[in-house]
Amino acid sequence: MRGPRMRVIVNGQSYELDAGTLLTDAARRIGIEPDARGLAFAVDGEVIPRDEVRRRELREGQRVEIVAAIQGG
């Protein structure tokens, strides 16, 4: 039997995830390796410190942005 589900928005796309899904698991769900260098994470507009990313649980309706720094010149 499946546990409770929730909806979150990740990079503008709506996803149905298990309640209590970690930020890192949400990143993997959209094909991003959360341990990659140069990534920044924000939840509801708040930047999440790198040392908190692995333990941050998401809640219903939250908006997540995951961005990668692009090097250029």
Secondary structure as the mmCIF struct_conf table of DSSP 4:
data_model
#
loop_
_struct_conf.conf_type_id
_struct_conf.id
_struct_conf.beg_label_comp_id
_struct_conf.beg_label_asym_id
_struct_conf.beg_label_seq_id
_struct_conf.end_label_comp_id
_struct_conf.end_label_asym_id
_struct_conf.end_label_seq_id
STRN STRN1 ARG A 5 VAL A 10
TURN_TY1_P TURN_TY1_P1 ASN A 11 GLY A 12
STRN STRN2 GLN A 13 ASP A 18
TURN_TY1_P TURN_TY1_P2 ALA A 19 GLY A 20
STRN STRN3 LEU A 22 LEU A 22
HELX_RH_AL_P HELX_RH_AL_P1 LEU A 23 ARG A 29
TURN_TY1_P TURN_TY1_P3 ILE A 30 GLY A 31
TURN_TY1_P TURN_TY1_P4 PRO A 34 ASP A 35
BEND BEND1 ALA A 36 ALA A 36
TURN_TY1_P TURN_TY1_P5 ARG A 37 GLY A 38
STRN STRN4 LEU A 39 VAL A 43
TURN_TY1_P TURN_TY1_P6 ASP A 44 GLY A 45
STRN STRN5 GLU A 46 VAL A 47
HELX_LH_PP_P HELX_LH_PP_P1 ILE A 48 PRO A 49
HELX_RH_AL_P HELX_RH_AL_P2 ARG A 50 VAL A 53
TURN_TY1_P TURN_TY1_P7 ARG A 54 ARG A 55
STRN STRN6 GLU A 57 GLU A 57
TURN_TY1_P TURN_TY1_P8 GLU A 60 GLY A 61
STRN STRN7 ARG A 63 ALA A 68
#
